[in-house]
Amino acid sequence: MHSATGEQAEKHGLTLREYIVLSALDKTPGLTQGELGKTLSLDKSTLMSQLDRLERRDLVVRHNAPHDRRLRIPVITESGEALRAKVAETSAAVEASVLDGFSEDQVASFRQMLFAIIGDSEDPGSCL
């Protein structure tokens, strides 16, 4: 699914990491750059280069945090959200075709196992 999602992101002009950053901004708005980096396990320089590229493409904007002007909060733009949604839709279609031969119970069990392995209690609805 990692490779399939990466292929879908690339078809829409994004790297997999850029898609993941956009998805994180969509799912958890209001994070500072530091919090986003921790959430995604990205070091500061890697995250900054990702955000710089996304900002140059008008997919992300960065604002000063209201409580501390030294902190920056990246925000997904309308065009960034539209692109993220397209990739999510095509990725979901690929995922559905891969899992087509399994029952709903099997897919649910598979998801539970994946989330138990990665230590996340919330299923966002994708194997990514």
N, CA, C and O of each residue as an XYZ file, in Angstrom:
512
protein
N       0.833     -1.191      0.000
C       0.000      0.000      0.000
C       0.871      1.245      0.000
O       0.509      2.269     -0.579
N       2.020      1.148      0.654
C       2.966      2.271      0.675
C       3.378      2.615     -0.748
O       3.348      3.780     -1.145
N       3.758      1.614     -1.502
C       4.171      1.839     -2.898
C       3.013      2.315     -3.756
O       3.176      3.216     -4.578
N       1.841      1.714     -3.570
C       0.673      2.096     -4.369
C       0.279      3.539     -4.092
O      -0.062      4.278     -5.016
N       0.322      3.946     -2.833
C      -0.015      5.327     -2.495
C       1.035      6.277     -3.055
O       0.704      7.356     -3.546
N       2.300      5.875     -2.981
C       3.369      6.687     -3.564
C       3.171      6.883     -5.057
O       3.387      7.976     -5.580
N       2.756      5.817     -5.746
C       2.493      5.930     -7.187
C       1.353      6.897     -7.462
O       1.427      7.696     -8.396
N       0.306      6.829     -6.660
C      -0.834      7.737     -6.856
C      -0.418      9.185     -6.588
O      -0.820     10.093     -7.315
N       0.382      9.396     -5.553
C       0.870     10.747     -5.261
C       1.684     11.276     -6.442
O       1.509     12.419     -6.862
N       2.573     10.434     -6.974
C       3.417     10.850     -8.095
C       2.591     11.168     -9.344
O       2.939     12.079    -10.095
N       1.515     10.437     -9.571
C       0.637     10.722    -10.709
C       0.028     12.123    -10.601
O      -0.357     12.722    -11.605
N      -0.053     12.631     -9.380
C      -0.624     13.960     -9.143
C       0.463     14.995     -8.841
O       0.162     16.092     -8.372
N       1.719     14.649     -9.106
C       2.805     15.614     -8.965
C       3.355     15.790     -7.564
O       4.021     16.787     -7.285
N       3.089     14.844     -6.679
C       3.601     14.903     -5.308
C       4.504     13.714     -5.031
O       4.373     12.660     -5.653
N       5.414     13.894     -4.099
C       6.131     12.735     -3.574
C       5.251     12.132     -2.482
O       4.323     12.784     -2.002
N       5.534     10.906     -2.094
C       4.775     10.285     -1.017
C       4.909     11.112      0.261
O       3.922     11.319      0.967
N       6.111     11.584      0.564
C       6.318     12.370      1.787
C       5.509     13.664      1.741
O       4.944     14.068      2.756
N       5.444     14.316      0.590
C       4.638     15.539      0.476
C       3.163     15.238      0.728
O       2.467     16.004      1.395
N       2.699     14.121      0.192
C       1.309     13.716      0.419
C       1.070     13.458      1.906
O       0.037     13.850      2.449
N       2.014     12.808      2.554
C       1.884     12.520      3.986
C       1.847     13.818      4.788
O       1.062     13.939      5.728
N       2.685     14.786      4.427
C       2.675     16.083      5.120
C       1.323     16.767      4.928
O       0.738     17.262      5.892
N       0.823     16.800      3.690
C      -0.482     17.411      3.437
C      -1.586     16.693      4.219
O      -2.480     17.336      4.768
N      -1.521     15.383      4.267
C      -2.524     14.611      4.997
C      -2.477     14.913      6.490
O      -3.516     15.032      7.139
N      -1.277     15.037      7.027
C      -1.141     15.363      8.449
C      -1.690     16.751      8.743
O      -2.337     16.956      9.770
N      -1.439     17.705      7.854
C      -1.969     19.056      8.042
C      -3.490     19.068      7.952
O      -4.149     19.839      8.651
N      -4.043     18.227      7.104
C      -5.495     18.129      6.979
C      -6.103     17.481      8.222
O      -7.120     17.943      8.739
N      -5.478     16.419      8.689
C      -6.022     15.639      9.806
C      -5.830     16.329     11.152
O      -6.685     16.224     12.031
N      -4.715     17.033     11.318
C      -4.402     17.647     12.611
C      -3.993     19.103     12.423
O      -2.827     19.447     12.618
N      -4.931     19.955     12.051
C      -4.598     21.365     11.838
C      -4.164     22.037     13.136
O      -4.564     21.635     14.229
N      -3.337     23.071     12.990
C      -2.929     23.871     14.141
C      -1.622     23.455     14.779
O      -1.177     24.083     15.740
N      -0.990     22.397     14.258
C       0.300     21.978     14.810
C       1.380     22.971     14.408
O       1.360     23.507     13.300
N       2.319     23.214     15.313
C       3.487     23.999     14.936
C       4.378     23.124     14.069
O       4.183     21.911     13.986
N       5.352     23.746     13.428
C       6.285     22.966     12.601
C       6.982     21.902     13.448
O       7.156     20.769     12.998
N       7.381     22.256     14.664
C       8.044     21.288     15.543
C       7.143     20.125     15.899
O       7.581     18.974     15.891
N       5.888     20.410     16.210
C       4.930     19.353     16.544
C       4.664     18.467     15.332
O       4.554     17.247     15.458
N       4.563     19.084     14.163
C       4.351     18.316     12.937
C       5.534     17.387     12.680
O       5.350     16.221     12.331
N       6.745     17.905     12.852
C       7.935     17.082     12.670
C       7.956     15.890     13.606
O       8.293     14.782     13.189
N       7.601     16.100     14.863
C       7.551     14.996     15.834
C       6.475     13.991     15.455
O       6.691     12.782     15.530
N       5.323     14.491     15.049
C       4.217     13.618     14.664
C       4.608     12.708     13.502
O       4.249     11.530     13.472
N       5.350     13.271     12.546
C       5.724     12.516     11.344
C       7.099     11.864     11.454
O       7.549     11.198     10.521
N       7.765     12.055     12.588
C       9.129     11.529     12.779
C      10.085     12.048     11.708
O      10.901     11.299     11.171
N       9.971     13.344     11.408
C      10.861     13.989     10.444
C      11.749     14.971     11.184
O      11.281     15.720     12.043
N      13.039     14.967     10.847
C      13.919     15.943     11.468
C      13.615     17.326     10.907
O      12.965     17.464      9.870
N      14.097     18.342     11.610
C      13.752     19.723     11.279
C      14.124     20.093      9.840
O      13.320     20.704      9.137
N      15.318     19.737      9.399
C      15.742     20.141      8.049
C      14.932     19.427      6.965
O      14.616     20.026      5.937
N      14.595     18.161      7.181
C      13.778     17.430      6.204
C      12.387     18.043      6.119
O      11.865     18.260      5.026
N      11.789     18.320      7.268
C      10.460     18.913      7.270
C      10.479     20.293      6.617
O       9.591     20.621      5.830
N      11.490     21.101      6.941
C      11.549     22.447      6.362
C      11.634     22.394      4.845
O      10.979     23.179      4.159
N      12.441     21.470      4.313
C      12.551     21.376      2.850
C      11.227     20.927      2.242
O      10.857     21.392      1.164
N      10.504     20.023      2.922
C       9.188     19.600      2.424
C       8.216     20.779      2.433
O       7.516     21.022      1.450
N       8.178     21.503      3.539
C       7.267     22.643      3.644
C       7.636     23.740      2.655
O       6.755     24.373      2.074
N       8.934     23.970      2.459
C       9.362     24.979      1.476
C       8.836     24.636      0.083
O       8.303     25.500     -0.614
N       8.990     23.362     -0.321
C       8.513     22.947     -1.645
C       6.991     23.086     -1.760
O       6.477     23.568     -2.769
N       6.286     22.660     -0.720
C       4.828     22.761     -0.739
C       4.372     24.213     -0.748
O       3.378     24.552     -1.391
N       5.095     25.068     -0.038
C       4.740     26.486      0.001
C       4.993     27.151     -1.359
O       4.194     27.977     -1.802
N       6.099     26.794     -2.019
C       6.381     27.353     -3.350
C       5.288     26.997     -4.349
O       5.036     27.744     -5.295
N       4.644     25.862     -4.138
C       3.568     25.418     -5.034
C       2.196     25.899     -4.565
O       1.173     25.509     -5.126
N       2.176     26.744     -3.540
C       0.929     27.276     -2.978
C       0.005     26.190     -2.441
O      -1.218     26.325     -2.494
N       0.590     25.118     -1.928
C      -0.189     24.043     -1.328
C      -0.247     24.190      0.191
O      -1.104     23.607      0.855
N       0.681     24.980      0.725
C       0.797     25.221      2.165
C       1.190     26.677      2.369
O       1.928     27.244      1.563
N       0.700     27.276      3.438
C       1.174     28.583      3.890
C       1.576     28.422      5.355
O       1.071     27.553      6.065
N       2.491     29.277      5.785
C       2.916     29.233      7.189
C       2.565     30.549      7.862
O       2.823     31.630      7.334
N       1.969     30.428      9.043
C       1.574     31.590      9.838
C       2.335     31.580     11.156
O       2.761     30.529     11.634
N       2.499     32.759     11.733
C       3.054     32.830     13.084
C       2.016     32.296     14.067
O       0.818     32.526     13.905
N       2.488     31.584     15.083
C       1.592     31.108     16.133
C       1.125     32.311     16.947
O       1.941     33.166     17.292
N      -0.155     32.397     17.259
C      -0.657     33.562     17.984
C      -0.083     33.700     19.391
O       0.038     34.814     19.902
N       0.268     32.590     20.015
C       0.778     32.614     21.387
C       2.295     32.788     21.466
O       2.831     33.080     22.534
N       2.985     32.611     20.341
C       4.447     32.750     20.327
C       4.883     32.986     18.885
O       4.914     32.054     18.081
N       5.214     34.212     18.564
C       5.532     34.580     17.183
C       6.789     33.896     16.648
O       7.052     33.946     15.447
N       7.561     33.264     17.516
C       8.748     32.538     17.049
C       8.363     31.207     16.413
O       9.131     30.633     15.641
N       7.170     30.723     16.744
C       6.704     29.440     16.214
C       5.896     29.656     14.947
O       5.186     30.652     14.808
N       6.014     28.711     14.031
C       5.284     28.780     12.764
C       4.294     27.615     12.691
O       4.589     26.493     13.101
N       3.121     27.919     12.158
C       2.073     26.908     11.985
C       1.801     26.754     10.493
O       1.275     27.670      9.861
N       2.159     25.593      9.921
C       1.838     25.354      8.506
C       0.357     25.021      8.353
O      -0.216     24.290      9.160
N      -0.250     25.570      7.304
C      -1.678     25.371      7.049
C      -1.842     24.954      5.596
O      -1.258     25.559      4.697
N      -2.634     23.924      5.373
C      -2.906     23.472      4.011
C      -3.835     24.490      3.338
O      -4.799     24.955      3.945
N      -3.539     24.826      2.098
C      -4.360     25.780      1.344
C      -5.512     25.041      0.653
O      -5.573     23.811      0.671
N      -6.414     25.799      0.051
C      -7.516     25.174     -0.697
C      -6.979     24.292     -1.818
O      -7.462     23.179     -2.023
N      -5.981     24.791     -2.544
C      -5.428     23.982     -3.644
C      -4.671     22.774     -3.091
O      -4.666     21.711     -3.711
N      -4.039     22.928     -1.941
C      -3.370     21.796     -1.300
C      -4.366     20.744     -0.860
O      -4.124     19.547     -1.015
N      -5.485     21.186     -0.313
C      -6.526     20.249      0.112
C      -7.142     19.551     -1.087
O      -7.414     18.352     -1.028
N      -7.364     20.271     -2.165
C      -7.936     19.658     -3.370
C      -7.003     18.580     -3.913
O      -7.455     17.500     -4.293
N      -5.716     18.868     -3.949
C      -4.747     17.889     -4.443
C      -4.654     16.700     -3.490
O      -4.616     15.554     -3.936
N      -4.617     16.960     -2.185
C      -4.559     15.882     -1.191
C      -5.780     14.979     -1.336
O      -5.661     13.755     -1.276
N      -6.946     15.578     -1.527
C      -8.177     14.800     -1.656
C      -8.159     13.920     -2.909
O      -8.636     12.786     -2.873
N      -7.613     14.433     -4.015
C      -7.510     13.631     -5.244
C      -6.630     12.406     -5.020
O      -6.977     11.297     -5.426
N      -5.483     12.621     -4.367
C      -4.576     11.500     -4.103
C      -5.244     10.505     -3.154
O      -5.135      9.294     -3.349
N      -5.928     11.004     -2.137
C      -6.617     10.131     -1.184
C      -7.678      9.289     -1.887
O      -7.826      8.100     -1.606
N      -8.405      9.909     -2.792
C      -9.463      9.201     -3.517
C      -8.886      8.099     -4.403
O      -9.386      6.974     -4.401
N      -7.843      8.417     -5.155
C      -7.264      7.392     -6.033
C      -6.553      6.313     -5.226
O      -6.552      5.147     -5.619
N      -5.951      6.688     -4.108
C      -5.299      5.699     -3.235
C      -6.333      4.761     -2.612
O      -6.101      3.557     -2.495
N      -7.466      5.320     -2.218
C      -8.535      4.500     -1.642
C      -9.059      3.503     -2.666
O      -9.382      2.367     -2.320
N      -9.145      3.925     -3.930
C      -9.609      3.019     -4.982
C      -8.620      1.877     -5.187
O      -9.020      0.725     -5.358
N      -7.325      2.199     -5.170
C      -6.299      1.154     -5.308
C      -6.364      0.209     -4.113
O      -6.319     -1.011     -4.271
N      -6.470      0.780     -2.923
C      -6.556     -0.041     -1.711
C      -7.771     -0.964     -1.765
O      -7.671     -2.142     -1.423
N      -8.909     -0.438     -2.191
C     -10.123     -1.247     -2.283
C      -9.943     -2.397     -3.268
O     -10.410     -3.507     -3.012
N      -9.274     -2.148     -4.387
C      -9.075     -3.220     -5.366
C      -8.120     -4.288     -4.844
O      -8.288     -5.472     -5.137
N      -7.118     -3.872     -4.073
C      -6.179     -4.839     -3.492
C      -6.870     -5.712     -2.448
O      -6.599     -6.909     -2.352
N      -7.758     -5.109     -1.673
C      -8.431     -5.827     -0.583
C      -9.750     -6.456     -1.009
O     -10.468     -7.010     -0.177
N     -10.075     -6.377     -2.297
C     -11.363     -6.821     -2.821
C     -11.671     -8.282     -2.516
O     -12.835     -8.628     -2.320
N     -10.689     -9.126     -2.474
C     -10.918    -10.553     -2.253
C     -11.130    -10.938     -0.799
O     -11.327    -12.115     -0.497
N     -11.094     -9.980      0.095
C     -11.238    -10.252      1.519
C     -12.585     -9.755      2.032
O     -13.140     -8.782      1.521
N     -13.094    -10.430      3.039
C     -14.365    -10.004      3.638
C     -14.149     -8.744      4.476
O     -13.019     -8.387      4.809
N     -15.251     -8.083      4.806
C     -15.165     -6.886      5.650
C     -14.530     -7.218      6.992
O     -13.734     -6.435      7.509
N     -14.871     -8.374      7.563
C     -14.296     -8.785      8.854
C     -12.792     -9.001      8.736
O     -12.039     -8.622      9.633
N     -12.350     -9.604      7.642
C     -10.920     -9.819      7.450
C     -10.178     -8.493      7.325
O      -9.107     -8.320      7.906
N     -10.748     -7.555      6.567
C     -10.121     -6.236      6.407
C     -10.078     -5.522      7.762
O      -9.068     -4.908      8.107
N     -11.161     -5.599      8.523
C     -11.196     -4.959      9.843
C     -10.131     -5.572     10.761
O      -9.448     -4.846     11.483
N      -9.987     -6.891     10.737
C      -8.960     -7.558     11.557
C      -7.562     -7.144     11.111
O      -6.683     -6.892     11.936
N      -7.372     -7.078      9.814
C      -6.085     -6.660      9.261
C      -5.735     -5.251      9.734
O      -4.610     -4.997     10.164
N      -6.698     -4.340      9.653
C      -6.475     -2.961     10.110
C      -6.151     -2.926     11.608
O      -5.255     -2.198     12.034
N      -6.876     -3.710     12.397
C      -6.618     -3.742     13.841
C      -5.196     -4.219     14.120
O      -4.522     -3.683     15.000
N      -4.741     -5.217     13.380
C      -3.379     -5.711     13.564
C      -2.352     -4.645     13.187
O      -1.374     -4.438     13.905
N      -2.576     -3.975     12.068
C      -1.651     -2.920     11.651
C      -1.548     -1.825     12.696
O      -0.451     -1.382     13.034
N      -2.694     -1.388     13.209
C      -2.665     -0.319     14.194
C      -2.102     -0.779     15.533
O      -1.529      0.029     16.265
N      -2.250     -2.054     15.868
C      -1.618     -2.583     17.073
C      -0.098     -2.586     16.913
O       0.633     -2.304     17.862
N       0.368     -2.906     15.713
C       1.806     -2.940     15.436
C       2.405     -1.545     15.488
O       3.468     -1.354     16.079
N       1.738     -0.560     14.879
C       2.319      0.784     14.848
C       1.973      1.598     16.079
O       2.487      2.703     16.253
N       1.105      1.068     16.943
C       0.836      1.727     18.209
C      -0.113      2.898     18.126
O      -0.027      3.819     18.938
N      -1.006      2.886     17.174
C      -1.978      3.964     17.025
C      -3.353      3.381     17.314
O      -3.679      2.289     16.847
N      -4.143      4.091     18.068
C      -5.452      3.556     18.424
C      -6.564      4.012     17.483
O      -7.689      3.524     17.586
N      -6.278      4.919     16.587
C      -7.308      5.431     15.695
C      -7.051      4.980     14.273
O      -5.948      5.139     13.750
N      -8.057      4.423     13.657
C      -7.954      3.989     12.269
C      -8.427      5.115     11.374
O      -9.623      5.403     11.335
N      -7.506      5.774     10.640
C      -7.922      6.862      9.764
C      -8.548      6.387      8.467
O      -8.942      7.204      7.635
N      -8.644      5.081      8.281
C      -9.325      4.567      7.093
C      -8.409      4.240      5.943
O      -8.882      4.046      4.823
N      -7.118      4.172      6.177
C      -6.188      3.826      5.117
C      -5.085      2.949      5.679
O      -4.719      3.073      6.848
N      -4.562      2.074      4.857
C      -3.456      1.226      5.298
C      -2.146      1.983      5.375
O      -1.156      1.458      5.884
N      -2.125      3.208      4.878
C      -0.899      4.007      4.909
C      -0.626      4.481      6.309
O       0.366      5.172      6.545
